[in-house]
Amino acid sequence: MKVFFDTNVLVYLFDVDSPDKREKARGLFARHVEAGDVLLSTRVLQEFYVAVTRKLARPLDAAVAAEVVSSLARLP
């Protein structure tokens, strides 16, 4: 069964100000990547980029965020 990931889960992967949520998101995402059942949409990737570069208290650098989006875009 495929699992669709929402923008919020992806953002928590990089939110250093929410360590508990970050840890849970990383564990969940890693499990599903390993199982090969992750689904992402273009819209989620767009929302992710905006959120991590503009809405986090400690935003990611735009170049780093773009690299992450490129990596995530390789997933189904």
Buried (B, 14 or more C-beta within 10 A) or exposed (E): EEBEBEBBBBBBBBBEEBEEBBEEBBEBBEEBBEEEEBEBEEEBBEBBBEBBBEEBEEBBEEEEBEEBBEEBEEBE
